[in-house]
Structures are given as C-alpha cells and as structure tokens.
C-alpha cells in the first residue's frame, strides 16, 4: 500500500519536481556513453519506480563517498524496482545506480569525471529532498 501511495504522490503532488529530476537525469545520461541511448521517459519511469521502492525516509547522502548502508539501501531499491518493472531496461537501472550511489564507473573518461562529480551534488540534493516527501505522505495516507 505504501509503495502505491508513493507512486501516487510522485505522479500528482510532486509531478513537476519529479519531471524536472527526470530531465536532469537525462542530461546526465547524455554525457555517459552507456546511458546516452536511454530515453528520458524510461529514465523517469525507473526513477519513480526506484524512489517508490526505497524503504527508508532518506539515506542522507551528502558527500561523494556514501556510506555502505546508503549504497545497500539503493541497491535493494533498484533490485525491487527491476523486479516490479521487468520491462524497463537494465541499462536505465544501472545508470540510476551509478548516479544515486555516486559511482565512478571505469568507462567514464578522466575529463568527464570532474564534470560528473560537479553535476551530481545538485541532482542528489534535489532528489533526496524530493524522495523523502513521497515517503512521509505515503505513510500518512496509508495510516489514515
């Protein structure tokens, strides 16, 4: 029930903010040779799905070195999201994993790493603020 309520909140009350995050995620993907072919609607669907599957209010990622606990929370959410939505491409979930866990995959060239690390904090900050609202609202709606 909480999962469905989180998706409802993201697709109604936070629709504009979530769509904006989807555009920002697509911009990040455009600079990644393994993610540039993923369509924005699919990245957005993966983002919504993963966010709905995050079982905690917030992971508090504030540095470029997230804790192992935070990474595990994200990994678990991505696994659950890919199980719930198997038609979404594994590449969209893999890219989202890289972004949300602040990964530095080997295919990213050295000159791209600086740009990527400079852009990611803006995305994380907006994402984690936005992702906590569906959790709190969904729990409230499910409880009452």
C-alpha positions in Angstrom: 0.0 0.0 0.0 2.8 2.4 0.9 4.5 1.7 -2.5 1.4 2.6 -4.4 0.9 5.8 -2.4 4.5 6.9 -3.0 3.9 6.5 -6.7 0.6 8.4 -6.5 2.3 11.3 -4.7 5.1 11.4 -7.2 2.7 11.4 -10.1 0.4 14.0 -8.6 1.6 16.3 -5.9 5.3 16.2 -6.9 4.7 15.7 -10.6 6.6 18.9 -11.7 9.5 18.3 -9.4 9.8 14.6 -10.4 9.7 15.5 -14.1 12.4 18.1 -13.6 14.5 15.5 -11.9 13.9 13.2 -14.9 15.1 15.9 -17.3 18.2 16.5 -15.2 18.8 12.7 -15.1 18.5 12.6 -18.9 21.0 15.4 -19.2 23.5 13.4 -17.0 22.8 10.3 -19.2 23.6 12.3 -22.4 27.2 12.5 -21.2 27.5 8.8 -20.5 28.3 6.6 -23.5 26.5 3.6 -21.9 23.4 5.6 -21.0 23.0 8.2 -23.7 20.6 6.0 -25.7 18.2 5.5 -22.8 15.1 7.6 -23.5 14.1 10.2 -21.0 10.6 8.6 -20.3 12.3 5.3 -19.4 14.8 7.1 -17.1 11.8 8.9 -15.5 9.9 5.6 -15.0 13.0 4.0 -13.5 13.5 7.0 -11.2 9.9 6.9 -10.0 10.0 3.1 -9.5 13.3 3.1 -7.5 12.1 6.0 -5.4 8.8 4.1 -4.6 10.9 1.1 -3.6 13.3 3.0 -1.2 12.2 1.6 2.2 13.5 4.5 4.3 12.7 8.1 4.6 16.1 9.3 3.4 19.6 7.9 3.1 21.3 11.2 3.8 23.9 11.0 1.1 25.8 14.3 1.4 29.3 13.5 0.2 30.9 11.9 -2.8 31.5 8.9 -0.6 28.1 7.5 0.5 28.1 5.0 3.4 27.9 1.3 2.7 24.4 1.3 4.4 23.2 4.0 2.0 24.6 2.1 -1.0 22.8 -1.0 0.2 19.5 0.8 0.6 19.8 2.0 -3.0 20.9 -1.4 -4.3 17.9 -3.1 -2.6 15.5 -0.5 -4.0 16.9 -0.9 -7.5 16.6 -4.7 -7.3 13.0 -4.4 -6.1 12.2 -1.8 -8.8 13.6 -4.0 -11.5 11.6 -7.0 -10.2 8.4 -4.9 -10.2 9.0 -3.4 -13.6 11.0 -6.0 -15.7 10.1 -4.3 -19.0 12.3 -1.3 -18.1 15.8 -1.7 -19.4 18.6 -2.9 -17.2 20.7 0.0 -18.5 18.2 2.5 -17.0 18.6 0.9 -13.6 22.3 0.6 -14.0 22.7 4.3 -14.8 20.4 5.3 -11.9 22.5 3.1 -9.6 25.7 4.9 -10.7 24.1 8.3 -10.1 22.4 7.5 -6.8 25.5 5.7 -5.3 27.9 8.3 -6.7 29.7 5.6 -8.6 32.7 6.3 -10.8 32.5 3.6 -13.4 35.6 2.8 -15.4 34.0 3.8 -18.8 33.8 7.5 -17.7 36.8 9.3 -19.0 39.0 11.3 -16.6 37.9 14.7 -18.1 34.2 13.6 -17.7 34.7 12.6 -14.0 35.2 16.2 -12.9 32.1 17.4 -14.7 30.1 14.4 -13.5 31.1 15.0 -9.8 30.4 18.7 -10.2 26.9 18.0 -11.5 25.9 15.1 -9.3 25.5 17.0 -6.0 22.9 19.3 -7.5 21.0 16.2 -8.6 21.4 14.3 -5.3 20.3 17.3 -3.2 17.1 17.7 -5.2 16.5 14.0 -5.4 16.8 13.3 -1.7 14.7 16.2 -0.8 12.1 15.2 -3.4 12.2 11.5 -2.5 11.5 12.0 1.2 8.2 13.7 0.6 6.5 10.7 -1.1 7.6 8.5 1.9 6.2 10.8 4.5 3.0 11.5 2.6 2.5 7.8 1.7 2.9 6.7 5.3 0.5 9.3 6.4 -2.1 8.3 3.7 -1.6 4.6 4.4 -2.0 5.1 8.2 -5.2 7.2 7.9 
